[in-house]
Amino acid sequence: MKAPDDTAGDPGPATAADPGPATGPEPDAAPGPTTGSLPTTVLPEADGGRPGAGRHARAPRTAGYYVRALGRRVRAQAPLTAVLVVVAIAFVRIALQHWREGTTELGVALLLAAVLRASLTDRVAGLLAVRPRRVDVVTYTLFGLVVILVSLTITGGPLASR
C-alpha cells in the first residue's frame, strides 16, 4: 500500500499555481512580452545610439528628392514626348477638318521617331526602343512613308468637302 505523502517526488501535471521549472530568457531575445510570439533579435544601434540608424536605415526622402526623380523620368522619356507632341498636333489638325495635313503630320511623327531611334542609344531612346534598333528604324520609316504616301494620294475621301 502507498502512503498519501509518497507522491512528493512525482512532478505530476502542472497547474496554474505551479508554473514549472524557471528558465531565463534567451540571451539574444528582446525584452518584452513573448506570449505567443517568436523572440526577436535587437540589432546594435549605430551613430552614437541614435534610434533607427542601424544598418538598414536610409536618409529620409525630401521633396527635392522627388522633384529630381520626376525630372529624371521626364528627361528619360523626352524622345517619346517629342513624338507624342507632333501626334497631338496632328490629331488637332484632323479634328479641325484638315485631315490631309493631319495625316501627313502623323507620318512625319513616325519619321521623327525613326530619326530619334537611329541617333540615340537604347537607354536614351526610352520607350521608343521597343525592338532592336535596326527593326525599329525600318518599321518607323516604312510606316511613316506609307502614311504620308496615302495621305497625299487620296483624293476626295469621306471628309472632303463637296
C-alpha positions, 0 to 999 in steps of 0.5 A: 500500500502507498502512503498519501505523502509518497507522491512528493517526488512525482512532478505530476501535471502542472497547474496554474499555481505551479508554473514549472521549472524557471528558465531565463530568457534567451540571451539574444531575445528582446525584452518584452512580452513573448506570449505567443510570439517568436523572440526577436533579435535587437540589432546594435544601434549605430551613430552614437545610439541614435534610434533607427540608424542601424544598418538598414536605415536610409536618409529620409526622402525630401521633396527635392528628392522627388522633384529630381526623380520626376525630372529624371523620368521626364528627361528619360522619356523626352524622345517619346514626348517629342513624338507624342507632341507632333501626334497631338498636333496632328490629331488637332489638325484632323479634328479641325477638318484638315485631315490631309495635313493631319495625316501627313503630320502623323507620318512625319511623327513616325519619321521623327521617331525613326530619326530619334531611334537611329541617333540615340542609344537604347537607354536614351531612346526610352520607350521608343526602343521597343525592338532592336534598333535596326527593326525599329528604324525600318518599321518607323520609316516604312510606316511613316512613308506609307502614311504620308504616301496615302495621305497625299494620294487620296483624293476626295475621301469621306471628309472632303468637302463637296 
